[in-house]
Amino acid sequence: MFVQNRLSAWIASIRRQTALPLRIELWNGQCIDFSSEAPRVTIRLPTVSAARYLLTPSLANLGTAYVEGAIEVKGAARDMIAVVNALARSTLKPQGKFSRLARSIKHDKQKDAEAIRYHYDVSNDFYAQFLDPAMVYSCAYFEDGDEDLAAAQLKKIDHILRKIALRPEHTLLDIGCGWGALVIRAAQQYRVRCVGVTLSENQHALATQRVRRAGLEHLVEIRLQDYRDVRGQFDRITSVGMFEHVGLRHLPEYFATIDRLLAPDGLVMNHGITSTDPDNGQTPYGGGEFIDKYVFPHGELAHIGSVLKAMQQGGLEAYDVENLRRHYARTCAIWTDNFEAQAERLRALAGDKRFRIWHVYLAGCSYAFEQDLISLYQIVGHKAGQRSNTLPWSRKYMYPDEPLNHVGRISAA
């Protein structure tokens, strides 16, 4: 009776504050709607004890309850995320337990490798269901805003390769190379020698296979290797969607490693997700807590200001910074649509629990980018301390009149 009274008071409070396209189904068969419009999201509480998740509806609490099967949720993922965020804002304060608390996580090579394998070694077939044919698992670049996902991902890669002014005589290191799309494109278009490194065994296997199928073994080497163990120097270095795994404490060390690997006149491009909290905190209401628990163990996001400081500490000068937040909101929205379109296949590949994790994770990321809770920056830099005449006069070189030809598009597995 006590729980029911608390729940009734909570429901009345939410109704006074906002109208939501939400229906709650209780264990006794009672249904409560929070708006006159038809519900787009239904939360079913199968037991009295499940009510506690609603009474403190942080993204971590409700996300955990959904993933573990303690509650049932029906609806499109983007509607689910919007409703849950509204419940959290109406119930919880953004301070205290659910605030943007900064964490301090100890990273080492073993922990980093385990975290990468947990996320990326689900199965290549799993990712192939919702990514583009080249399986580019990072923010796409919608140059005109109307591109399909495959075109936008190819434009992203070309945008990066232009930013680093790649030339045929160069060598290129791609840190966190994924399934090999960037190094394959670089070798096809510029005939450069490329090394791609990843800690994911599944990515290494498929990327190696794709290089072989493209007939690029003489130009591209895919290594199962930690970036800290790479030796030699490279004219160009790219890191796309990788530095989120490095850890806040280790960012200066990360950039110092890049500085060590970079040729004296070389260029580096770092593409990664950042926090929008100046103190490097997590997203509010437990979103970061959910991701750390279920999606990216040990991941940490730094504010762009902290990233630029760490680059300088690591011996690098940043000279071009571009915000692609809008592009990642669109990318994640498309991934979410693709994911839901292939729901049965994905559930069969990954099981119910992992399906539910990725279902809310992808839509939650799209919402977070849309609402300026997280962001995405591409940063181009070179070794610090160089003369000013080594810098370009403008960004014109990044936007040539003629696009790269699209002969030899990156093939699917």
C-alpha positions as CSV (number, residue, x, y, z in Angstrom):
1,M,0.0,0.0,0.0
2,F,2.9,2.4,0.8
3,V,4.4,1.9,-2.6
4,Q,1.1,2.4,-4.3
5,N,0.5,5.6,-2.4
6,R,3.9,6.9,-3.4
7,L,3.4,5.9,-7.0
8,S,0.0,7.7,-7.1
9,A,1.5,10.9,-5.7
10,W,4.3,10.7,-8.2
11,I,1.9,10.2,-11.1
12,A,-0.2,13.2,-10.0
13,S,3.0,15.3,-9.7
14,I,4.1,14.4,-13.3
15,R,0.6,15.1,-14.7
16,R,0.7,18.6,-13.1
17,Q,4.0,19.4,-14.7
18,T,3.8,18.0,-18.2
19,A,1.7,16.0,-20.7
20,L,3.5,13.0,-22.1
21,P,2.6,10.4,-24.8
22,L,3.0,7.8,-22.1
23,R,1.0,4.9,-20.7
24,I,1.9,3.0,-17.5
25,E,0.5,-0.5,-17.1
26,L,0.5,-1.7,-13.5
27,W,0.8,-5.2,-12.2
28,N,-2.9,-5.2,-11.3
29,G,-4.0,-4.4,-14.8
30,Q,-4.6,-0.7,-14.2
31,C,-3.5,1.7,-17.0
32,I,-2.6,5.3,-16.5
33,D,-2.2,7.7,-19.4
34,F,-0.3,11.0,-19.1
35,S,-1.8,12.8,-22.1
36,S,-5.0,13.0,-24.1
37,E,-3.1,11.9,-27.2
38,A,-2.5,8.2,-28.0
39,P,0.5,6.9,-26.1
40,R,3.6,6.3,-28.1
41,V,5.5,4.7,-25.2
42,T,4.1,2.1,-22.8
43,I,5.9,1.1,-19.6
44,R,4.6,-2.0,-17.9
45,L,5.4,-2.7,-14.2
46,P,5.0,-6.5,-13.8
47,T,5.4,-6.4,-10.0
48,V,4.9,-3.9,-7.1
49,S,8.7,-3.8,-6.6
50,A,9.2,-2.5,-10.1
51,A,7.6,0.8,-9.1
52,R,10.8,1.9,-7.4
53,Y,12.4,2.5,-10.9
54,L,9.7,5.0,-11.7
55,L,9.9,6.8,-8.4
56,T,13.6,7.6,-9.1
57,P,13.5,7.6,-12.9
58,S,17.1,8.4,-13.8
59,L,18.3,7.2,-17.1
60,A,20.5,4.7,-15.3
61,N,17.7,3.3,-13.2
62,L,15.1,2.9,-16.0
63,G,17.7,1.8,-18.5
64,T,18.9,-0.9,-16.1
65,A,15.4,-2.0,-15.4
66,Y,14.6,-2.3,-19.1
67,V,17.9,-4.1,-20.0
68,E,17.5,-6.6,-17.1
69,G,13.8,-7.2,-17.8
70,A,12.5,-5.7,-14.5
71,I,10.1,-3.5,-16.5
72,E,8.8,-3.8,-20.1
73,V,8.9,-0.9,-22.5
74,K,7.2,-0.6,-25.8
75,G,7.6,2.1,-28.4
76,A,10.1,3.5,-30.8
77,A,13.5,4.1,-29.2
78,R,13.6,7.8,-29.9
79,D,10.1,8.2,-28.2
80,M,11.3,6.1,-25.3
81,I,14.4,8.3,-24.7
82,A,12.4,11.5,-25.0
83,V,9.8,10.3,-22.5
84,V,12.4,9.0,-20.0
85,N,14.3,12.3,-20.1
86,A,11.1,14.2,-19.5
87,L,10.4,12.0,-16.4
88,A,13.9,12.5,-15.1
89,R,13.7,16.3,-15.5
90,S,10.3,16.4,-13.8
91,T,11.4,14.2,-10.8
92,L,15.1,14.5,-10.2
93,K,17.4,17.4,-9.5
94,P,20.4,17.6,-11.8
95,Q,22.7,17.8,-8.8
96,G,23.9,15.1,-6.4
97,K,23.9,11.5,-7.5
98,F,22.6,12.2,-11.0
99,S,24.8,15.3,-11.7
100,R,27.6,15.6,-14.2
101,L,30.1,14.0,-11.8
102,A,33.6,13.6,-13.2
103,R,35.1,10.2,-12.7
104,S,38.7,9.1,-12.4
105,I,39.2,5.7,-13.9
106,K,42.5,3.9,-13.9
107,H,43.4,2.7,-17.4
108,D,46.0,0.1,-18.5
109,K,46.6,-1.9,-21.6
110,Q,44.8,-5.0,-20.3
111,K,41.7,-3.1,-19.2
112,D,41.5,-1.0,-22.4
113,A,41.8,-4.2,-24.5
114,E,39.0,-5.9,-22.5
115,A,36.7,-2.8,-22.8
116,I,37.3,-2.6,-26.6
117,R,36.6,-6.3,-27.0
118,Y,33.4,-6.1,-24.9
119,H,32.0,-3.4,-27.2
120,Y,33.3,-4.3,-30.6
121,D,33.5,-8.1,-30.6
122,V,29.8,-8.7,-30.3
123,S,29.9,-10.0,-33.9
124,N,30.7,-8.4,-37.3
125,D,27.3,-9.5,-38.5
126,F,25.6,-7.6,-35.7
127,Y,27.1,-4.3,-36.6
128,A,26.6,-4.9,-40.3
129,Q,22.8,-4.8,-39.7
130,F,22.6,-1.1,-38.9
131,L,25.9,0.4,-40.2
132,D,26.6,1.4,-43.8
133,P,28.1,-1.2,-46.1
134,A,31.6,-0.1,-45.3
135,M,30.8,-0.5,-41.6
136,V,32.0,3.0,-40.5
137,Y,31.2,3.2,-36.8
138,S,31.6,6.9,-36.2
139,C,30.0,10.2,-37.0
140,A,29.2,10.7,-40.7
141,Y,29.5,14.0,-42.6
142,F,26.3,15.3,-44.2
143,E,27.9,18.0,-46.4
144,D,24.6,19.0,-48.0
145,G,22.2,17.5,-45.4
146,D,20.4,15.1,-47.7
147,E,23.0,12.3,-48.2
148,D,22.2,8.7,-47.4
149,L,24.3,7.1,-44.7
150,A,26.8,5.4,-47.1
151,A,27.4,8.6,-49.0
152,A,27.8,10.6,-45.8
153,Q,30.3,8.2,-44.3
154,L,32.4,8.3,-47.5
155,K,32.3,12.1,-47.4
156,K,33.4,11.9,-43.8
157,I,36.5,9.9,-44.7
158,D,37.3,12.1,-47.7
159,H,36.8,15.2,-45.5
160,I,39.4,13.8,-43.1
161,L,41.9,12.9,-45.8
162,R,41.6,16.4,-47.3
163,K,42.1,18.0,-43.9
164,I,45.4,16.2,-43.4
165,A,46.5,17.1,-47.0
166,L,47.3,13.5,-47.8
167,R,49.7,12.9,-50.7
168,P,50.9,9.7,-52.5
169,E,54.4,9.9,-50.9
170,H,53.0,9.9,-47.3
171,T,52.7,7.1,-44.8
172,L,49.5,7.0,-42.7
173,L,48.7,5.6,-39.3
174,D,45.1,5.1,-38.3
175,I,44.7,4.6,-34.6
176,G,41.5,2.6,-33.9
177,C,41.0,1.6,-37.5
178,G,37.7,-0.2,-37.0
179,W,36.8,-2.4,-40.0
180,G,39.4,-0.6,-42.2
181,A,37.3,1.8,-44.2
182,L,39.6,4.9,-43.8
183,V,42.9,3.1,-44.6
184,I,41.3,1.3,-47.6
185,R,40.0,4.6,-49.0
186,A,43.4,6.3,-48.4
187,A,45.2,3.6,-50.3
188,Q,42.7,3.5,-53.1
189,Q,42.6,7.3,-53.7
190,Y,46.1,8.4,-52.8
191,R,48.2,5.2,-53.1
192,V,49.7,5.9,-49.6
193,R,51.2,3.2,-47.4
194,C,48.9,2.7,-44.4
195,V,48.9,1.0,-41.0
196,G,45.7,0.5,-39.1
197,V,45.7,-0.7,-35.5
198,T,42.8,-2.1,-33.5
199,L,42.3,-4.0,-30.3
200,S,39.2,-5.8,-31.6
201,E,39.9,-9.3,-32.9
202,N,36.7,-9.2,-35.0
203,Q,37.6,-5.9,-36.6
204,H,41.1,-7.1,-37.3
205,A,39.9,-10.2,-39.0
206,L,37.4,-8.5,-41.2
207,A,39.5,-5.4,-42.0
208,T,42.4,-7.7,-43.1
209,Q,40.0,-9.7,-45.3
210,R,38.7,-6.5,-46.9
211,V,42.2,-5.2,-47.6
212,R,43.0,-8.5,-49.3
213,R,39.8,-8.4,-51.3
214,A,40.6,-4.9,-52.5
215,G,44.1,-6.1,-53.6
216,L,45.8,-3.6,-51.3
217,E,48.0,-5.8,-49.2
218,H,51.1,-4.1,-50.6
219,L,49.8,-0.7,-49.3
220,V,47.7,-1.5,-46.2
221,E,48.7,-3.4,-43.0
222,I,46.1,-4.1,-40.3
223,R,47.5,-4.8,-36.9
224,L,46.0,-6.2,-33.7
225,Q,48.0,-3.8,-31.6
226,D,47.8,-1.2,-28.9
227,Y,48.7,2.3,-30.3
228,R,51.2,2.7,-27.5
229,D,53.2,-0.2,-28.9
230,V,53.5,1.2,-32.4
231,R,57.1,2.2,-33.4
232,G,58.4,4.4,-36.2
233,Q,57.2,7.6,-37.6
234,F,54.3,8.5,-39.9
235,D,53.6,11.6,-42.1
236,R,50.0,11.5,-41.2
237,I,48.1,10.2,-38.2
238,T,44.3,9.8,-37.9
239,S,42.3,8.8,-34.8
240,V,38.6,8.4,-35.3
241,G,36.2,7.5,-32.5
242,M,39.0,6.1,-30.3
243,F,40.2,8.7,-27.8
244,E,37.0,8.3,-25.8
245,H,38.6,5.1,-24.5
246,V,41.9,6.7,-23.4
247,G,40.8,8.2,-20.1
248,L,41.0,11.8,-18.8
249,R,44.2,11.3,-16.9
250,H,45.9,9.8,-19.9
251,L,45.1,12.3,-22.6
252,P,48.4,14.2,-22.4
253,E,50.2,10.8,-22.6
254,Y,48.0,9.8,-25.6
255,F,48.8,13.0,-27.5
256,A,52.5,12.6,-26.5
257,T,52.5,9.2,-28.1
258,I,51.0,10.7,-31.3
259,D,53.7,13.4,-31.2
260,R,56.4,10.6,-30.9
261,L,54.9,8.8,-33.9
262,L,54.4,11.9,-36.0
263,A,57.1,13.0,-38.6
264,P,58.6,16.5,-38.0
265,D,56.4,18.0,-40.7
266,G,53.5,15.7,-40.2
267,L,49.8,16.3,-39.5
268,V,47.3,14.6,-37.1
269,M,43.5,14.6,-37.1
270,N,41.7,13.6,-33.9
271,H,37.9,12.9,-34.3
272,G,36.1,12.1,-31.1
273,I,33.1,12.6,-28.7
274,T,33.4,15.3,-26.0
275,S,31.5,16.3,-22.9
276,T,29.8,19.7,-23.0
277,D,30.3,20.1,-19.3
278,P,33.4,22.3,-18.7
279,D,34.4,20.2,-15.7
280,N,34.5,17.0,-17.9
281,G,31.4,15.6,-16.1
282,Q,29.0,12.9,-17.3
283,T,25.7,13.7,-18.9
284,P,22.9,14.5,-16.4
285,Y,20.4,12.1,-14.9
286,G,22.6,9.0,-15.1
287,G,23.0,8.6,-18.9
288,G,26.8,8.3,-18.5
289,E,26.4,5.8,-15.7
290,F,24.3,3.5,-18.0
291,I,26.8,3.7,-20.8
292,D,29.7,2.9,-18.6
293,K,27.9,-0.1,-17.1
294,Y,26.5,-1.6,-20.3
295,V,28.0,-0.1,-23.4
296,F,31.5,1.4,-23.1
297,P,33.2,0.2,-19.9
298,H,35.9,2.7,-18.7
299,G,35.0,5.3,-21.3
300,E,35.5,9.0,-20.3
301,L,34.6,12.2,-22.2
302,A,36.6,15.3,-21.9
303,H,35.4,18.9,-22.6
304,I,36.9,20.3,-25.8
305,G,38.9,22.8,-23.7
306,S,40.5,19.9,-21.8
307,V,41.3,18.2,-25.1
308,L,43.1,21.2,-26.5
309,K,45.0,21.7,-23.3
310,A,46.1,18.0,-23.3
311,M,47.2,18.3,-27.0
312,Q,49.5,21.2,-26.0
313,Q,50.8,19.2,-23.1
314,G,51.5,16.3,-25.4
315,G,53.6,18.5,-27.7
316,L,51.0,19.2,-30.4
317,E,49.5,22.5,-31.7
318,A,45.8,22.4,-32.7
319,Y,45.1,24.7,-35.6
320,D,41.7,23.7,-36.9
321,V,38.7,22.7,-34.8
322,E,35.3,21.7,-36.3
323,N,32.1,20.9,-34.4
324,L,30.1,18.1,-36.0
325,R,27.5,17.6,-33.3
326,R,24.6,18.0,-35.7
327,H,26.1,15.4,-38.0
328,Y,26.4,12.8,-35.2
329,A,22.8,13.4,-34.1
330,R,21.7,12.5,-37.7
331,T,24.1,9.6,-37.8
332,C,22.8,8.0,-34.6
333,A,19.2,8.6,-35.7
334,I,19.8,6.7,-38.9
335,W,21.5,3.9,-37.0
336,T,18.5,3.7,-34.7
337,D,16.1,3.5,-37.6
338,N,18.2,0.8,-39.2
339,F,18.5,-1.1,-35.9
340,E,14.7,-1.1,-35.4
341,A,14.2,-2.2,-39.0
342,Q,16.4,-5.2,-38.4
343,A,15.1,-5.9,-34.9
344,E,14.4,-9.6,-35.2
345,R,17.7,-10.4,-36.9
346,L,19.6,-8.4,-34.3
347,R,17.8,-10.0,-31.4
348,A,18.7,-13.4,-32.8
349,L,22.4,-12.4,-33.2
350,A,22.9,-10.8,-29.9
351,G,20.2,-12.0,-27.5
352,D,17.5,-10.0,-25.8
353,K,19.7,-8.2,-23.3
354,R,22.3,-6.9,-25.7
355,F,19.5,-6.0,-28.1
356,R,17.9,-3.8,-25.5
357,I,21.2,-2.2,-24.5
358,W,22.0,-1.1,-28.1
359,H,18.4,-0.2,-28.7
360,V,18.3,2.5,-26.1
361,Y,22.0,3.4,-26.4
362,L,21.8,4.4,-30.1
363,A,18.7,6.5,-29.6
364,G,20.0,7.9,-26.4
365,C,23.2,9.1,-28.2
366,S,21.1,10.8,-30.9
367,Y,19.1,12.6,-28.2
368,A,22.3,13.6,-26.4
369,F,23.9,15.1,-29.5
370,E,20.7,16.8,-30.4
371,Q,20.3,18.4,-27.0
372,D,24.0,19.5,-26.6
373,L,24.6,17.1,-23.8
374,I,27.6,15.7,-25.7
375,S,29.4,16.9,-28.8
376,L,31.8,15.8,-31.5
377,Y,35.0,17.6,-32.7
378,Q,37.5,17.0,-35.4
379,I,40.9,18.6,-34.5
380,V,43.8,19.0,-36.9
381,G,47.2,19.7,-35.5
382,H,50.9,19.3,-35.9
383,K,54.0,19.4,-33.7
384,A,54.1,22.5,-31.5
385,G,56.7,25.2,-31.8
386,Q,56.8,25.4,-35.6
387,R,57.1,28.7,-37.6
388,S,53.9,30.3,-38.6
389,N,54.6,29.8,-42.3
390,T,53.9,26.1,-41.8
391,L,50.2,26.9,-41.2
392,P,47.7,27.2,-44.0
393,W,46.3,30.6,-44.8
394,S,42.8,29.4,-44.8
395,R,40.6,26.3,-44.9
396,K,40.2,26.5,-48.7
397,Y,42.4,23.5,-49.2
398,M,39.9,21.3,-47.4
399,Y,37.1,22.2,-49.9
400,P,38.4,21.7,-53.5
401,D,36.1,22.5,-56.4
402,E,36.2,18.9,-57.7
403,P,35.2,16.0,-55.4
404,L,37.3,12.9,-55.2
405,N,36.2,10.3,-57.7
406,H,34.3,7.5,-56.2
407,V,35.8,4.8,-58.2
408,G,36.6,1.8,-56.1
409,R,34.1,2.4,-53.3
410,I,34.8,0.5,-50.2
411,S,33.2,-2.9,-50.6
412,A,31.1,-4.7,-48.0
413,A,32.3,-8.0,-46.6
